[in-house]
Amino acid sequence: MSQYETVIGLEVHVELSTLSKIFCGCSTAFGGEENSHVCEVCSGMPGTLPTMNKSVVEYAIKAGLALNCEITRLNKFDRKNYFYPDLAKAYQISQLYLPICRNGHVDVVVEGKTSRIGIHEIHMEEDAGKLVHDPWDDCTLVDYNRSGVPLIEIVSEPDFRLAEEVIAYLEKLKTTLQYLGVSDCKMQEGSMRADINLSVRKVGDRVFGTRTEMKNMASLKSIVRAIEGESKRQIELIESGGTVRQETRRWDDNKDSSYAMRSKENAQDYKYFPEPDLMPIEITEEEIQRIRDCLPELREAKMARYVGELGLPEYDAEILTGSMPLVTLFEKTIELCGNAKEASNWIMTDVLKMLNDFQLQPEDMRFEKDSLGKIIRMVNDGKINRTTGKKVLQAVFEHNAEPESYVVEHGLSQVSDVSAIEPLIKAVLEENEKAVSEYRAGNAKSMQFLIGQSMKALKGKADPQAVRTILTALLDA
């Protein structure tokens, strides 16, 4: 199979994080009761008219600028006509002829090699509803909550040759859009989904092969398996004398294979025509510049600042800037504790370990973003020691406990009064005469044992350095 190469293009659908839908005032919140975020407009009732949500246009422009696109000054909406049960109007309002963004690019790095992926266009459109199959009654139900949620569709050029490039591109899109605040890009909730257009051809050929499309892929691992599986299927089909059909296929991750759904439509099959109920949108140079001036610091610039100004290692900066929730936690922690390296150490060592232990993503963190800073500040002020701080962080992570209240309620404040510590340490020495004798005979390891026993007697609430100092004084007396 080495004589073949895979050619891939992506259509990435991203739900925008506006409070209301694209053409009505219904909520875009995820997870509501079925058909509770629906009105006459997004349910397609006859005689209703769409009203454009201005924030959708602004979010699309932000995305376009960040992805190096040209912004279309005059753009309009079109009707994409097709019938499907989750599309109540039997058409989708989208953009075909004058999409809002065009001719962009994203640079991705795979194994040290930089590849430029072209972005053909970004267009605005409305999402469809969701079909839910009820196995009990053997019927399919429709939930229209998602119908009318604003989308941008980011259409790449067919510039991918490797699955690794696809993953790097999707991760960069996700990070960029999260930084911009235009989408949470939670693939597990369907707010970022990818359609994979894939064909194969002999290495050196300039003509593309016949492509297939696998729709609504919402897992990076599944995307890798789908690309590898579909590439292998097409190559084997060609090698056996068969012909690849242009069709839409569904990837079954459980069976590790795809199956045909329907023949692949072309644009003319949708009978596009200009949307008669929406006026064209004219975007001025002043509006574009206003939005450009408000763009936040993006990942590459932030990573450079963390290394150059804050003195973080490149590895730490790369991990911390890879997720907007980690950036928010890190910067809030610095604000409270005043030490970038210490904030980084706690996140890299403790927070990431807990995320891994609980199999969570950074966006799944539910504790207040000032909690870690409060814990570090209490450690630095001598109110608790680091060991206690880790216990408090565990409670914060699992139960969103308020750090300072948790310390008080559980009696975790550090004991620093020598008169309270010394009697307990003396008792430890009396109970461990062998270790005392070994220390006095020159065995330095006995000191660590005695410190451990003393901290145990003090229930971990003393400063280890203070315990060492008192132990040294008593043992040398």
PyMOL commands that set and color helices and strands:
alter all, ss='L'
color gray80, all
select helices_A, chain A and resi 54-66+163-180+187-189+220-239+267-270+285-293+299-308+314-320+324-337+340-357+362-364+371-380+386-399+403-409+418-431+433-440+445-457+464-476
alter helices_A, ss='H'
color red, helices_A
select strands_A, chain A and resi 4-15+70-71+74-75+78-81+91-94+101-110+113-126+130-134+139-143+150-156+192-202+212-217+247-252+257-263+273-274+281-282
alter strands_A, ss='S'
color yellow, strands_A
deselect
rebuild
show_as cartoon
